[in-house]
Amino acid sequence: MDHLHDATKIVLLFAGGMFLWALLLGSVKYRQILSSPDHHAHPYTDVAHRAALLYSFALVLIAVFVQYGQWSYSVNLAAASAMAVYFAMAVAGYTWHGLKKDTVNQFTRATTGLKGFMVSLMVVEIGAWLVLVAGFADRQFAH
């Protein structure tokens, strides 16, 4: 068995934490389904649950690229952590709206702050992923 790099271990812990969050959100979703007259969870609770599940597996994919990439511990961990932080902020926002039941579409009254956050999310997530893919490609194909 290959030795896991420390950065990979940390990203896998992020994945485990996100998966636990998804499981906990599943219980919130179930509680909302039971207490709702139409037996549906709030749309943002549903989105939070699904996003956390998907992000947990995305973090496992990210861990693979960290493990088999060329870049240093610091570069790999910075790129993976940036993505993990934005994943967590997105799920936290969805969770907040699902618990408050204050909107079914946060973009109907999108503030400048929300728009700025979304732009930064896209730049950071796409940029960090490209860093990891480049490191993987460099190590796996250039040597």
C-alpha positions as CSV (number, residue, x, y, z in Angstrom):
1,M,0.0,0.0,0.0
2,D,1.3,3.4,-0.9
3,H,2.2,5.8,1.9
4,L,-0.3,8.7,2.1
5,H,1.2,12.2,2.0
6,D,0.3,14.4,5.0
7,A,-1.6,16.8,2.7
8,T,-3.6,13.8,1.4
9,K,-4.5,12.7,4.9
10,I,-5.7,16.2,5.7
11,V,-7.9,16.4,2.6
12,L,-9.3,12.9,3.4
13,L,-10.2,14.3,6.9
14,F,-12.0,17.2,5.2
15,A,-13.9,14.6,3.1
16,G,-14.8,12.7,6.3
17,G,-16.0,15.8,8.0
18,M,-18.1,16.8,5.0
19,F,-19.6,13.4,4.8
20,L,-20.5,13.5,8.4
21,W,-22.1,16.9,7.8
22,A,-24.1,15.4,5.0
23,L,-25.3,12.6,7.3
24,L,-26.4,15.1,9.9
25,L,-28.2,17.2,7.3
26,G,-30.0,14.0,6.3
27,S,-31.5,13.8,9.8
28,V,-32.5,17.5,9.6
29,K,-34.1,16.8,6.2
30,Y,-36.0,13.9,7.6
31,R,-37.2,15.9,10.5
32,Q,-38.4,18.6,8.2
33,I,-40.2,16.1,6.0
34,L,-42.0,14.6,9.0
35,S,-43.1,18.0,10.3
36,S,-44.1,19.6,7.0
37,P,-47.7,19.5,5.8
38,D,-46.7,18.5,2.3
39,H,-44.0,16.1,3.6
40,H,-41.1,17.9,1.9
41,A,-38.0,19.4,3.4
42,H,-37.2,23.0,2.8
43,P,-35.5,23.3,-0.7
44,Y,-32.3,24.7,0.8
45,T,-32.1,21.9,3.4
46,D,-32.4,19.5,0.4
47,V,-29.7,21.4,-1.5
48,A,-27.4,21.5,1.6
49,H,-27.8,17.7,2.1
50,R,-27.1,16.9,-1.6
51,A,-24.2,19.4,-1.9
52,A,-22.5,18.0,1.2
53,L,-22.8,14.5,-0.1
54,L,-21.3,15.5,-3.5
55,Y,-18.6,17.7,-2.0
56,S,-17.5,14.9,0.3
57,F,-16.8,12.7,-2.7
58,A,-15.3,15.6,-4.6
59,L,-12.8,15.9,-1.7
60,V,-11.9,12.3,-2.1
61,L,-11.1,13.0,-5.8
62,I,-9.1,16.1,-4.8
63,A,-7.2,13.9,-2.3
64,V,-6.2,11.6,-5.2
65,F,-4.8,14.5,-7.2
66,V,-3.0,15.8,-4.1
67,Q,-1.5,12.4,-3.5
68,Y,-0.3,11.8,-7.1
69,G,0.6,15.4,-8.0
70,Q,4.0,17.0,-8.5
71,W,3.6,20.1,-6.3
72,S,4.9,20.6,-2.8
73,Y,2.9,19.9,0.4
74,S,2.2,23.6,0.8
75,V,0.9,24.2,-2.8
76,N,-1.2,21.0,-2.7
77,L,-2.6,21.7,0.7
78,A,-3.3,25.4,-0.1
79,A,-5.2,24.5,-3.3
80,A,-7.2,21.7,-1.7
81,S,-7.9,23.7,1.4
82,A,-9.2,26.6,-0.6
83,M,-11.6,24.4,-2.4
84,A,-12.7,22.7,0.9
85,V,-13.3,26.1,2.6
86,Y,-15.5,27.3,-0.3
87,F,-17.4,23.9,-0.3
88,A,-18.0,24.4,3.4
89,M,-19.1,28.0,3.0
90,A,-21.6,27.0,0.3
91,V,-23.1,24.2,2.4
92,A,-23.2,26.5,5.4
93,G,-25.2,29.1,3.4
94,Y,-27.6,26.4,2.2
95,T,-28.0,25.0,5.7
96,W,-28.7,28.5,7.1
97,H,-31.4,29.2,4.5
98,G,-32.9,25.7,5.1
99,L,-33.1,26.2,8.8
100,K,-34.4,29.7,8.7
101,K,-36.8,28.9,5.8
102,D,-36.3,32.5,4.7
103,T,-36.1,32.0,0.9
104,V,-36.4,29.4,-1.7
105,N,-34.0,31.3,-4.0
106,Q,-31.3,33.4,-2.5
107,F,-30.6,35.0,-5.9
108,T,-34.0,36.7,-6.2
109,R,-32.6,39.4,-3.9
110,A,-28.9,38.9,-4.5
111,T,-26.8,41.5,-2.8
112,T,-23.5,42.8,-4.0
113,G,-21.8,40.6,-1.3
114,L,-23.5,37.5,-2.6
115,K,-22.5,38.2,-6.1
116,G,-19.0,38.9,-5.1
117,F,-18.9,35.7,-3.1
118,M,-20.1,33.7,-6.1
119,V,-17.4,35.2,-8.3
120,S,-14.7,34.5,-5.7
121,L,-16.0,30.9,-5.3
122,M,-15.7,30.3,-9.0
123,V,-12.3,31.8,-9.3
124,V,-10.9,29.9,-6.3
125,E,-12.5,26.6,-7.0
126,I,-11.6,26.5,-10.7
127,G,-8.2,28.0,-10.1
128,A,-7.3,25.6,-7.3
129,W,-8.5,22.6,-9.3
130,L,-6.4,23.7,-12.3
131,V,-3.4,23.9,-10.0
132,L,-4.0,20.3,-8.8
133,V,-4.6,18.9,-12.3
134,A,-1.5,20.6,-13.6
135,G,0.6,19.1,-10.8
136,F,-0.9,15.7,-11.5
137,A,-0.3,15.9,-15.2
138,D,3.2,17.1,-14.7
139,R,4.1,14.2,-12.4
140,Q,2.2,11.5,-14.3
141,F,3.0,12.4,-17.9
142,A,6.1,14.7,-18.0
143,H,8.6,12.5,-16.2
